[in-house]
Amino acid sequence: MSQPLVSIVVPFKNTQVFIDECIASILSQTYTNWEAVFIDDYSDDNSYKIVKSHAQTDSRIKLHKNDGNGIIDALQTAYKQSSGTYITRMDSDDIMTAIRLETMVNSLEKHGRKHLAVGQVNYFRADGLSDGFTRYEHWLNSLTAEGTNYSDIYKECVIPSPCWMSHRDDFDACDGFNSNIYPEDYELAFRFYKAGYNCIPCDKVLLHWRDYSTRTSRTHEHYAENSFLDLKVHYFLELNYNATRPLAIWGAGKKGKTLAKILLQQNIPFYWICDNPKKIGKHIYDQELFNFDYLTELKQPQSIVTVANSEAQKEIKSYFETKNMQPMIDYFFFC
């Protein structure tokens, strides 16, 4: 039986230091029926030349220039040039483990349509990882191991952008890269969630995810925190918000205040609660802050939690459990 073709879309810009290693990891895949569609987004280093030299020796490597400008246009250009049954993305500064494509194809072949293959990741950085990235890796991998990625989708992006695979028909059905909303990887995760594609549990590391100070996700305005919150609110209101139930914001820190502004701008009514005695009874943006126990006076409320402290989150979750409230139905952690 012939192997289905996998299209790997790879946008790149000025990654000459890393792109050779990325290509080597693709060439080393145990699964061999793939095409890697590289799209140059106006590099002014030697990235293009490096990819071109590989394309000249292996016909599975395709090289094109971006039809537009920026990573979204590059992804759309790559997809137009692809023809695989399965679609996956790779970033030019990362490294696939040798079994990545084989593992993902086998998972999708076993589970069928309306499923999404994901893999565990290993973050690395030349000068060592921060505690934040270590926690993120552990959190993301714990979700992937169980296939419960969507259960925390409003916290952070739960689908690693360079480590997923989808059937082409499913990708088309959720409109894939056809969006101009940043951050594009997080927005795509919401598209998968909206479409109801089940994440297939995976206990294997399939990607070595590189971090460095000049990576686009660290430097570009499109990946600023306010973009993430706007995106979360957009999809929450579309997919999980029940306008017949009272809505509460839990927390009045920086994120809570930003969330309040967004909801006020969209004329979404809400109650504001917290457990900070210095803020209870105060008014911010003409909204009174109540003690968190005010929730018991509301009929079937939905709560958005903006408290970032992990220990406080555990206490808040325990509180919801004592009230028989369910995650992703009655309460949502936004950080």
C-alpha positions, 0 to 999 in steps of 0.5 A: 500500500502506497504511503499518503503524501505529506506536505510540510509548509515551511515559511522562513526569513533570515534563519541561515544559522538554523535552516540547514539543521531544520532541513537535515531533520526533515531529510532524516524522517523515517517516513519518506513520502513528503514534500517540503514547501519552503517559502522565502519571506524576503530574506536578506541573508543566505537562507534562500541559497541554503534551501536552494542547494538542498532543492537541487539535490532532493526533488521533495524540497520545493522553494518559492518566494512569498506571494505577499509579505509576512508569515500569514502570506507565506503560509498561504503561498506554501499551501497553494503550492502543496498537494499532500493528503496530509498537511503540517507546518514546520518552522525553519529554526526548529528540528523534527525528531526522526519519527515525527511524520511517521507517528503523525501519519499513523495516528491520523490513518488510525483515527480517521477524519476530524482528528488532529495529530499533535506531538510533545515538544522539547524546548531548547535554547543555547544559553538555557531556558527560563523557568517560564518556558520549562513550565510551558513545555511541561504544561503543553506536554501534559495536555498532549499526552491525554489529548485534552489540549482544548481544555486549557485553550483560553490560557495559551496556545495549546497546539504547538505551531510547528507540531501538528498534522491535519487531513487536507480536507479537514484543513480546508473545512476549517479554512486553514491558513485563510485568516489575517488574524494574528497570532496566526498559530493561536488563531488556527488552534481556535479554528481546530477547536471550533471545528471539533477536531479531536486531538490524538493523545501522543506520548512522544517528543516529536519536535525540538522547539528552539527559543532565542531572543530574536525569534519572531514570536518574541519581537513582532508586534503581532505577538504582543499580549494584547493580541492574544487577549483580543483573540481569546475574547473573540472566540470565547464570545463566539463559542462558549459565552452564554448571553442568558447567564451572568458573566463575571471577571475574576481578578482586577490586575493588568489582564483583568482590567484589559479584559474589562475594557474589551468587554465594555467596548463590546457592550458585554455586561459583566460582574467584577469579582476579586479576593483582594481586600484593597480592591473590593468595594472600589470602582474601576471603569465605573464597575464595582468590584465585589468579593468573589463570594458574590458569585453565589448570588448570581444565577448560573454564572460563567466566570473568566479567571484572569489571576496568573498566580499558579497557587491562586489558580489551584485555590480558585479551581477548588472553589469552583469544584465545591460549587459543582462548576465545570471547566470550559462550561462554567469557568475559563482560565484566561492566563 
